[in-house]
Amino acid sequence: MATLSVIRRWALREQMSIREIARRTGLSRNTVKKYLRAGEEMPRYAKRESSSKLDPYAEKLATWLAIEATKSRKQRRNLRQIHTKENTKHLSTP
């Protein structure tokens, strides 16, 4: 909101050119024009819907971290250490 109000103030009160506003804000001239045409409305950005490679393992990782959080600080392990221990445990079990 602050950027939008600064752009409007520079354009309307100080009669600054769109090129100068774009240079000072680091935005493109087209973006500055779009903001000036938009009126009082803030620009909206679509939420990115992307999955992570860790999504299938998220529940297991959260469980491991919750267990570690109950331990004292010196006994805690990070996820890499937990993962290594879990993998070696599964490999050694016949």
Residue pairs with C-beta under 8 A, 6 or more apart in sequence:
1 42
3 25
3 27
3 35
4 35
4 38
4 42
4 43
6 25
7 21
7 25
7 32
7 35
7 36
8 35
8 36
10 16
10 20
10 21
10 24
11 18
11 21
11 32
11 36
18 29
18 32
18 33
18 36
19 29
21 27
21 32
22 28
22 29
22 31
22 32
25 32
27 35
34 43
35 43
52 58
54 61
61 79
64 79
64 82
64 86
65 79
68 76
68 77
68 82
69 76
77 85
